[in-house]
């Protein structure tokens, strides 16, 4: 089992967000506090955070849920779900100013 120091900064952030029961778009705000989505797209941050979520879910350290489901996604479905920007609750097709 990994210890805190063994985790990447992204994994540490995901664990913190999971402890707060954060949604994915809230995770982005925790990862980049003060990010102004009118000026900067959050899309570049999703792959590394998605990899961290997938890693931690695969290790059994977090559960991932879709929508308001009470049933966690199976670990083998987490990667596909979090790799999709639509899952993050972002209007990513909106152009950045």
C-alpha positions in Angstrom: 0.0 0.0 0.0 1.4 3.4 -1.0 2.2 6.0 1.6 1.5 9.7 1.1 5.0 10.5 0.0 4.8 7.8 -2.7 1.8 9.4 -4.4 2.1 11.9 -7.2 0.8 15.4 -6.5 -2.2 14.6 -8.7 -3.0 11.4 -6.6 -2.6 13.5 -3.4 -5.0 16.0 -4.7 -7.5 13.3 -5.8 -7.4 11.7 -2.3 -8.0 15.1 -0.7 -10.9 15.7 -3.1 -12.3 12.2 -2.4 -12.2 12.8 1.3 -14.3 15.9 0.7 -16.7 13.9 -1.6 -15.9 16.3 -4.4 -17.2 16.1 -7.9 -14.8 16.1 -10.8 -15.2 19.8 -11.6 -14.6 20.6 -8.0 -11.4 18.5 -8.2 -10.2 20.8 -11.0 -10.8 23.8 -8.8 -8.8 22.1 -6.0 -6.0 21.3 -8.4 -5.8 24.8 -9.8 -7.3 27.2 -7.3 -8.4 30.4 -8.9 -8.4 29.0 -12.4 -10.6 31.4 -14.5 -12.3 29.1 -17.0 -13.2 32.1 -19.1 -9.5 32.7 -19.8 -8.0 29.2 -19.5 -9.3 25.8 -20.5 -9.3 23.1 -17.8 -8.9 20.4 -20.5 -5.1 20.2 -20.2 -5.4 19.1 -16.6 -7.9 16.3 -17.1 -5.5 13.6 -18.4 -3.1 13.7 -15.4 -6.0 13.9 -12.9 -7.9 11.1 -14.8 -4.8 8.9 -14.6 -4.5 9.6 -10.8 -8.2 8.7 -10.3 -7.8 5.5 -12.3 -4.6 4.5 -10.4 -6.2 5.1 -7.0 -9.5 3.4 -7.9 -7.5 0.4 -9.2 -5.6 0.2 -5.9 -9.0 0.3 -4.1 -8.2 3.6 -2.4 -11.2 5.5 -3.8 -14.5 4.8 -5.4 -15.8 6.6 -8.5 -19.4 7.3 -9.1 -21.4 8.4 -12.2 -24.1 11.0 -11.7 -26.1 10.4 -8.5 -25.5 6.6 -8.4 -25.1 4.9 -5.1 -23.1 2.2 -6.7 -19.4 2.8 -7.5 -18.1 2.1 -10.9 -16.1 -1.1 -11.3 -12.4 -0.3 -11.3 -12.1 -1.5 -14.9 -14.6 1.1 -16.1 -13.2 4.1 -14.2 -10.5 4.9 -16.8 -13.0 5.3 -19.7 -15.4 7.4 -17.6 -12.9 9.9 -16.3 -11.0 10.2 -19.6 -14.2 11.7 -21.2 -14.3 15.5 -20.7 -18.1 15.3 -20.7 -17.9 13.4 -17.4 -16.2 16.4 -15.7 -19.2 18.7 -16.0 -17.4 21.2 -18.2 -18.8 23.0 -21.2 -15.6 22.3 -23.0 -17.0 23.3 -26.4 -17.4 26.9 -25.2 -14.5 28.9 -26.6 -12.1 30.4 -24.1 -11.8 34.2 -24.3 
